[in-house]
Amino acid sequence: MRFGVIGDIHGFWDERDTAFFNASNYDMLLFVGDFARVANSLPVARQLAGLTKPGWAIPGNHDAVGLWQLLAEVKNRPLAARLGARGMAKRVRRLDETLGGVRLGGYNLARLDTDLGLLVARPHAMGPNRFYYRHYLKSAFGIADFEASAARLCALVDDAPKNLVVLAHNGPAGLGDTPGTPFGCDFDPDHGDFGDPDLRMAIDHAHSTGRRVRAVLAGHMHHRSKHTGAWRDTWAQDATTLYLNAARVPRIEDNGEKRHHIALTVEDDTVRAETVFVDNDGHEINRCALGRAEPTVG
């Protein structure tokens, strides 16, 4: 299958993007979340509703949340976060409805082919230093900590086919603890590895039960640090899995003449990914290979 993978949009989407992806040869579009510039995802969602390709999206930490709720989560104000969560279920439903044909997921397993599944991980992920949006996640899914989240994801893995693509907002732990690694923390060196432990446990469980996690798609940690201006590595791989960080922000540059996404191809024997830039007219201006993961023999 051929996937178009779109990283953190943060408001950077217009009718030219919609036209490009509708005319593309992708079988499916996958969105790693954070549609909103800050806290209102609906303007982008209305534009995504014009897509004719099938698609899945996972909400990021900026999606379907109120501004004061977001600030409360960032600043670790439990009471304000609890109050802000009261309207979150309604906001999530409205976002889902507004997206049209793009399905909004979280703790989902979808079969894409006879032997290929899509696992949509924990929604609204924001980092491993605490369990963000706890009140909403407990109300909506009965999950209030990383251990319960890992158990839910592992249960989904147990129902999955042999091959999996994982869609997440933040990436998994275990890919490096320096600011330049795919999900290393670039705003506080004390945090180090900023990947999610529950997602790592689910991936490890998949490997231990004989499944192949062909690719893990995430974002959240922007390609370029807002603090130092340094660029991070955007992919990593091990024997069976290609890990991709798609969060180039802004994804549209140079007055629209440079528009970013990732092309992912999952074949029987290999997984290939390429960074792709197109211009305002949808013409490809640059394509660069990111990685090639081959399954182990056995």
C-alpha positions as CSV (number, residue, x, y, z in Angstrom):
1,M,0.0,0.0,0.0
2,R,1.0,3.6,-0.6
3,F,0.4,6.1,2.1
4,G,0.7,9.9,2.2
5,V,1.8,10.8,5.7
6,I,1.1,14.4,6.9
7,G,2.7,15.7,10.0
8,D,1.6,18.4,12.4
9,I,-0.4,20.8,10.2
10,H,-0.8,23.6,12.8
11,G,-3.0,25.6,10.4
12,F,-0.9,25.1,7.3
13,W,-3.3,23.5,4.8
14,D,-5.2,25.0,1.9
15,E,-7.2,24.0,-1.1
16,R,-4.0,23.4,-3.1
17,D,-3.1,20.6,-0.6
18,T,-6.5,19.1,-0.9
19,A,-6.3,19.1,-4.7
20,F,-2.8,17.6,-4.7
21,F,-3.7,14.7,-2.4
22,N,-7.0,14.0,-4.2
23,A,-5.1,13.7,-7.5
24,S,-2.2,11.6,-5.9
25,N,-1.6,7.9,-6.3
26,Y,-1.8,7.2,-2.5
27,D,-4.1,4.5,-1.3
28,M,-4.6,6.2,2.0
29,L,-3.7,9.4,3.9
30,L,-2.5,9.3,7.5
31,F,-2.5,12.4,9.7
32,V,-0.4,12.4,12.9
33,G,-2.5,15.2,14.5
34,D,-2.2,18.8,15.7
35,F,-4.4,20.4,13.1
36,A,-4.8,23.6,15.2
37,R,-2.4,26.5,15.2
38,V,-3.0,26.6,18.9
39,A,-6.4,25.3,20.0
40,N,-9.0,25.4,17.2
41,S,-8.8,22.5,14.9
42,L,-12.1,23.1,13.0
43,P,-10.8,25.4,10.2
44,V,-8.4,22.8,9.1
45,A,-10.9,20.0,9.6
46,R,-13.3,21.7,7.2
47,Q,-10.7,21.8,4.5
48,L,-9.7,18.2,5.1
49,A,-13.4,17.2,4.6
50,G,-12.8,18.0,0.9
51,L,-10.4,15.0,0.6
52,T,-11.7,12.1,-1.6
53,K,-8.9,9.7,-0.5
54,P,-9.6,7.5,2.5
55,G,-7.8,8.7,5.6
56,W,-7.2,8.2,9.3
57,A,-6.1,10.8,11.8
58,I,-5.1,10.8,15.4
59,P,-5.8,13.9,17.5
60,G,-2.8,15.7,18.9
61,N,-2.4,17.6,22.1
62,H,-3.7,20.8,20.4
63,D,-6.8,19.1,18.9
64,A,-10.3,19.3,20.4
65,V,-9.1,21.1,23.5
66,G,-9.8,24.6,24.9
67,L,-7.1,27.2,25.1
68,W,-7.3,27.4,28.9
69,Q,-7.4,23.6,29.1
70,L,-4.2,23.3,27.0
71,L,-2.4,25.9,29.2
72,A,-3.5,24.0,32.3
73,E,-2.1,20.8,31.0
74,V,1.2,22.5,30.0
75,K,1.5,24.2,33.4
76,N,0.4,21.2,35.3
77,R,-2.7,22.8,37.0
78,P,-4.8,19.7,37.8
79,L,-8.0,21.5,38.9
80,A,-8.1,23.7,35.8
81,A,-7.3,20.7,33.6
82,R,-10.2,18.8,35.2
83,L,-12.6,21.7,34.6
84,G,-11.3,22.1,31.0
85,A,-11.9,18.4,30.3
86,R,-15.7,18.7,30.9
87,G,-16.4,19.8,27.3
88,M,-13.7,17.8,25.6
89,A,-15.8,14.8,24.6
90,K,-18.2,17.2,22.7
91,R,-15.3,18.9,21.0
92,V,-13.8,15.5,19.9
93,R,-17.2,14.5,18.4
94,R,-17.5,17.8,16.6
95,L,-14.0,17.4,15.2
96,D,-14.7,13.9,14.0
97,E,-17.9,15.0,12.3
98,T,-16.2,18.0,10.7
99,L,-13.4,15.8,9.2
100,G,-15.9,14.1,6.8
101,G,-14.3,11.1,5.2
102,V,-11.1,11.3,7.3
103,R,-11.7,9.0,10.3
104,L,-10.6,10.3,13.7
105,G,-9.1,7.5,15.8
106,G,-7.6,6.6,19.2
107,Y,-7.1,3.1,20.6
108,N,-8.4,1.7,17.3
109,L,-7.4,-1.2,15.1
110,A,-8.4,-1.2,11.5
111,R,-7.7,-3.9,8.9
112,L,-6.3,-2.3,5.8
113,D,-5.7,-5.6,3.9
114,T,-5.9,-9.3,4.7
115,D,-2.5,-9.3,6.4
116,L,-2.0,-5.6,7.2
117,G,-3.5,-3.6,10.1
118,L,-3.5,0.0,11.2
119,L,-3.1,0.6,15.0
120,V,-4.2,4.1,16.1
121,A,-2.5,4.7,19.4
122,R,-3.3,7.0,22.4
123,P,-4.9,10.2,21.3
124,H,-3.8,13.7,22.5
125,A,-0.3,12.5,23.5
126,M,1.9,15.2,24.8
127,G,5.0,13.5,26.4
128,P,6.1,11.0,29.0
129,N,6.7,13.3,31.9
130,R,3.1,12.9,33.0
131,F,-0.2,11.5,31.7
132,Y,-1.7,14.4,29.9
133,Y,-5.5,14.8,29.4
134,R,-6.0,12.2,32.1
135,H,-9.6,13.3,32.9
136,Y,-10.8,13.0,29.4
137,L,-9.0,9.7,28.7
138,K,-10.4,8.2,31.9
139,S,-13.9,9.3,31.0
140,A,-13.8,8.3,27.3
141,F,-11.7,5.1,27.5
142,G,-11.4,4.2,31.2
143,I,-7.6,4.9,31.0
144,A,-5.9,7.1,33.6
145,D,-2.1,6.1,33.4
146,F,0.6,4.8,31.1
147,E,0.2,1.3,32.4
148,A,-3.5,1.1,31.6
149,S,-2.8,2.7,28.2
150,A,-0.1,0.1,27.4
151,A,-2.5,-2.7,28.4
152,R,-5.2,-1.4,26.0
153,L,-2.7,-1.0,23.1
154,C,-1.3,-4.5,23.8
155,A,-4.8,-6.0,23.7
156,L,-5.3,-4.3,20.3
157,V,-2.0,-5.9,19.1
158,D,-3.3,-9.3,20.2
159,D,-6.2,-8.9,17.8
160,A,-4.0,-7.6,14.9
161,P,-2.9,-9.3,11.8
162,K,0.7,-10.3,11.2
163,N,1.8,-6.9,9.8
164,L,1.1,-3.5,11.4
165,V,1.4,0.2,10.7
166,V,1.1,2.3,13.8
167,L,-0.3,5.9,13.8
168,A,0.5,8.0,16.8
169,H,0.9,11.6,17.7
170,N,4.0,11.4,19.8
171,G,6.6,8.7,19.0
172,P,7.7,5.8,21.2
173,A,10.4,5.8,23.8
174,G,13.7,4.1,23.0
175,L,14.9,6.1,20.0
176,G,17.4,8.3,21.7
177,D,17.7,10.8,24.6
178,T,19.5,13.7,22.9
179,P,17.7,16.7,21.4
180,G,18.5,15.7,17.9
181,T,17.0,12.2,18.0
182,P,13.6,11.7,16.5
183,F,11.7,12.1,19.8
184,G,14.3,13.5,22.1
185,C,13.4,16.5,24.1
186,D,14.8,19.8,22.8
187,F,13.2,22.2,25.3
188,D,14.4,20.7,28.6
189,P,17.5,18.5,28.7
190,D,16.4,16.9,31.9
191,H,13.6,15.1,30.0
192,G,16.0,13.3,27.6
193,D,14.0,10.7,25.7
194,F,10.5,12.2,25.2
195,G,9.0,9.2,23.5
196,D,5.9,7.5,25.1
197,P,6.5,4.4,27.2
198,D,3.1,2.9,26.5
199,L,3.7,3.0,22.8
200,R,7.1,1.4,23.2
201,M,5.5,-1.4,25.3
202,A,2.9,-2.1,22.6
203,I,5.6,-2.2,19.9
204,D,7.7,-4.6,21.9
205,H,4.6,-6.7,22.6
206,A,3.9,-6.9,18.9
207,H,7.5,-8.1,18.2
208,S,7.3,-10.7,21.0
209,T,4.1,-12.1,19.7
210,G,5.4,-12.6,16.2
211,R,4.0,-9.6,14.5
212,R,5.9,-7.2,12.3
213,V,5.5,-3.5,13.0
214,R,6.4,-2.3,9.6
215,A,6.3,1.5,10.3
216,V,5.5,3.8,13.3
217,L,4.3,7.2,12.2
218,A,4.2,10.2,14.6
219,G,5.1,13.8,15.0
220,H,4.7,16.2,18.0
221,M,8.4,16.9,18.3
222,H,9.0,19.5,15.5
223,H,11.8,18.9,13.1
224,R,13.4,22.2,14.0
225,S,13.9,23.3,17.6
226,K,12.1,26.5,18.5
227,H,14.7,27.1,21.1
228,T,18.0,26.4,19.3
229,G,17.1,26.3,15.6
230,A,18.8,22.9,15.3
231,W,17.3,20.2,13.1
232,R,16.5,16.7,14.5
233,D,16.8,13.3,12.9
234,T,13.4,12.5,11.4
235,W,13.7,8.8,11.1
236,A,15.2,5.7,12.8
237,Q,14.9,2.0,12.1
238,D,15.7,-1.4,13.6
239,A,15.6,-4.9,12.1
240,T,11.9,-4.8,11.2
241,T,10.5,-1.3,11.9
242,L,10.9,2.1,10.3
243,Y,10.1,5.0,12.7
244,L,9.1,8.3,11.1
245,N,8.7,11.8,12.6
246,A,6.5,13.7,10.2
247,A,6.3,17.0,12.1
248,R,7.9,19.6,9.8
249,V,6.4,22.9,11.1
250,P,5.5,24.9,9.2
251,R,4.8,22.3,6.5
252,I,4.2,25.1,4.0
253,E,7.0,27.5,3.2
254,D,8.2,30.0,0.6
255,N,4.7,31.4,-0.1
256,G,3.4,27.9,-0.7
257,E,6.1,26.8,-3.1
258,K,7.4,24.2,-0.7
259,R,4.8,21.8,0.8
260,H,5.9,18.9,2.9
261,H,4.7,15.3,3.4
262,I,6.1,11.8,3.6
263,A,5.5,9.1,1.1
264,L,5.4,5.6,2.7
265,T,5.2,2.4,0.7
266,V,4.6,-0.9,2.5
267,E,5.4,-4.0,0.4
268,D,5.7,-7.7,1.1
269,D,9.4,-7.5,1.8
270,T,10.3,-3.9,2.4
271,V,9.1,-0.6,3.7
272,R,10.3,2.6,2.0
273,A,9.8,6.2,3.0
274,E,10.6,9.5,1.2
275,T,10.3,13.1,2.2
276,V,8.4,14.9,-0.6
277,F,8.1,18.6,-1.3
278,V,5.7,19.9,-4.0
279,D,5.0,23.4,-5.2
280,N,1.7,25.4,-5.4
281,D,0.7,23.6,-8.6
282,G,1.4,20.1,-7.1
283,H,4.6,19.6,-9.0
284,E,7.2,17.6,-7.2
285,I,10.3,19.7,-6.5
286,N,12.3,17.4,-4.2
287,R,12.2,13.8,-3.0
288,C,14.6,12.3,-0.5
289,A,14.8,8.7,0.8
290,L,14.4,8.4,4.6
291,G,14.9,4.7,5.2
292,R,14.3,1.1,4.1
293,A,13.3,-1.5,6.6
294,E,13.5,-5.2,5.6
295,P,11.9,-8.0,7.7
296,T,14.2,-10.4,9.4
297,V,14.3,-13.9,8.0
298,G,12.5,-16.6,9.9
